[in-house]
Structure formats: C-alpha cells, structure tokens
Amino acid sequence: MNKNDIILGKGILGIQFGMQRAEVEKILGNADDVGEYSLSPDEVSVTLLYIDKGLSFTFESIDQNRLSYISVLNEQYSIFQFIKVGLSKKMLLAELELFQLGKPEFEDVASEEFPTHELIFFPNENLHLWLDNNQISEIQFGPFFDDFKTIVWED
C-alpha cells in the first residue's frame, strides 16, 4: 500500500473517518484555511483546507463533529493507484468495471460558473468524482454506511 492511497470508507495519510478536528491537526498541523458553514440552525460544518497537500477535511455537527468527508484536489493521491485528479472521463469509464465500485450514478451539475461540471457518484462506496472538462477535478469520499442512515465508524 502506497502512503498516498485513498482508502475508501477509511481515510488517507493515516487520518481516519470519525476522528476529531484536534486529532487531524495533530497529524497535519494547522490548516491553511478553516471554513465554517451553517447547514441549518442546528447543523454546522467545519472544513480544514490544506492547500499544499490539496486536501480538505470536513467535520459535521450532525456526526458529533467527527471527520465526515475528505476532498482530494491533488493528483498525487489515488484510489487503486489509478483513479486520481486529472484522469480523463473516457479512461475512467473504460476501466471502471475492474475496480468493482458498484453501479455509478451520473449527474450533470453544470452551471453558468462551471459549464462542464459533472458528478459520478458511487453510492455503495460513498464516493463522489467531480469532473470538469471531462477530467476528474475533485475526489470526495466519506465513511461507509451500514444502511443509508448509519455510519460505520472505524475504531
């Protein structure tokens, strides 16, 4: 296993889903930027952005402020040493069956600001591949679920 492997359902660089913010900062140091978003009056999301690493880590109050999502914006990290930022949609789709990620769902999320924005989502893996100009521009993944409601936290 390579140190830059994205481990679906678990994490990256020794950082695992379910960790608290302080645990992530102990491993990576202080984030370059911290964003806080109100999802509703009772829900808050905090994202730590590490610009040089091309990674962000999101903690949600609904999950007891545990690490809930990781976003990868850098091509040095990969899933199965193949799926990574910069990979073309054509190449991804040609090789997809080899990785047994389940049936993907496709969504056109284009907007005026991002006219070529697309999403390929693998519900069984809690994996989102965001594409721009027919290339992966971001990999977002989270913990696995027992069902569609119960998160499987690694202990």
C-alpha positions in Angstrom: 0.0 0.0 0.0 1.3 3.4 -1.0 1.3 6.3 1.5 -0.8 8.4 -0.9 -3.5 5.8 -1.3 -7.1 6.9 -0.8 -8.7 4.1 1.3 -12.4 4.2 0.6 -14.5 4.2 3.8 -11.4 4.7 6.0 -9.4 7.8 5.1 -6.0 9.0 3.8 -2.5 9.6 5.2 -3.3 7.9 8.5 -6.3 10.1 9.0 -9.5 8.1 9.5 -13.2 9.0 9.4 -14.5 9.5 12.9 -11.5 11.5 14.1 -12.0 14.8 15.8 -10.5 18.1 14.4 -7.7 18.1 17.0 -6.6 14.6 16.0 -6.3 15.7 12.4 -4.5 18.9 13.3 -2.1 16.9 15.4 -1.1 14.8 12.4 -1.1 17.6 9.7 -0.6 20.8 11.7 -2.8 23.8 11.5 -4.9 24.2 8.3 -4.2 26.9 5.8 -7.8 27.9 5.9 -10.8 27.0 8.0 -14.4 27.4 6.7 -17.5 27.2 8.9 -20.9 26.7 7.3 -24.4 26.6 8.8 -26.3 23.9 7.1 -29.4 24.7 9.2 -29.9 26.4 12.6 -28.9 23.2 14.3 -26.2 21.9 12.0 -22.7 23.3 11.4 -20.0 22.0 9.1 -16.3 22.9 9.6 -13.8 22.3 6.8 -10.0 22.4 7.2 -8.2 23.2 4.0 -4.5 22.2 3.5 -3.6 24.0 0.2 -0.1 22.5 -0.3 -1.4 19.0 0.3 -4.5 19.5 -1.9 -6.8 18.1 0.8 -9.7 19.3 2.8 -11.4 17.6 5.8 -15.0 18.2 6.8 -16.4 17.8 10.3 -20.2 17.9 10.8 -22.1 18.6 14.0 -24.7 16.0 13.0 -21.9 13.5 13.3 -20.7 14.7 16.7 -18.1 16.9 15.0 -16.3 13.8 13.7 -14.5 13.7 10.3 -17.3 13.1 7.8 -15.8 13.8 4.4 -12.4 14.2 2.7 -11.9 16.1 -0.5 -8.8 15.5 -2.7 -7.7 18.1 -5.1 -4.2 16.9 -5.9 -3.2 14.2 -8.4 -0.6 12.7 -6.1 -3.4 10.8 -4.2 -5.2 7.9 -5.9 -7.7 5.1 -5.5 -6.3 1.7 -6.6 -3.3 3.7 -7.9 -5.4 4.6 -10.9 -8.4 6.9 -10.1 -7.0 10.4 -9.4 -7.4 14.1 -10.1 -6.6 14.7 -13.8 -7.8 11.3 -15.0 -10.0 11.6 -18.1 -13.6 10.5 -18.0 -13.0 8.3 -21.1 -10.2 6.4 -19.4 -12.1 6.2 -16.1 -15.2 4.7 -17.8 -13.2 2.3 -19.9 -11.6 0.8 -16.8 -14.4 1.2 -14.2 -15.5 -2.5 -14.1 -12.1 -3.6 -13.0 -12.5 -1.8 -9.7 -15.9 -3.2 -8.6 -17.2 0.0 -7.2 -20.8 -0.8 -8.0 -23.0 0.9 -10.4 -22.2 4.6 -10.8 -24.9 7.3 -10.9 -24.2 10.3 -13.3 -25.4 13.8 -12.7 -25.0 16.9 -14.8 -24.3 19.7 -12.3 -23.2 22.3 -14.8 -23.8 25.9 -14.0 -23.0 29.3 -15.6 -19.9 29.4 -13.4 -18.9 25.8 -14.1 -20.4 24.9 -17.5 -18.7 21.4 -17.8 -19.2 20.3 -14.2 -20.3 16.7 -13.8 -20.7 14.2 -10.9 -20.1 10.5 -10.9 -21.4 9.0 -7.7 -20.9 5.5 -6.3 -23.5 5.2 -3.5 -22.2 1.9 -2.1 -18.7 3.4 -1.7 -19.8 6.9 -0.6 -17.5 8.2 -3.4 -18.1 11.3 -5.5 -15.9 12.0 -8.5 -16.4 15.6 -9.7 -15.4 16.3 -13.3 -14.6 19.5 -15.2 -13.7 19.5 -18.9 -14.0 15.7 -18.9 -11.4 15.2 -16.3 -11.6 14.4 -12.6 -11.1 17.7 -10.7 -12.0 16.5 -7.2 -12.4 13.3 -5.4 -14.8 13.4 -2.4 -15.3 10.4 -0.1 -16.7 9.5 3.2 -17.2 6.7 5.6 -19.2 3.6 4.7 -22.8 3.2 5.8 -24.5 0.1 7.3 -27.6 1.2 5.7 -28.3 4.6 4.2 -28.6 6.2 7.7 -26.0 4.5 10.0 -22.3 5.4 9.5 -19.7 2.7 10.1 -17.0 4.5 12.2 -13.6 2.8 12.4 -12.4 2.3 15.9 
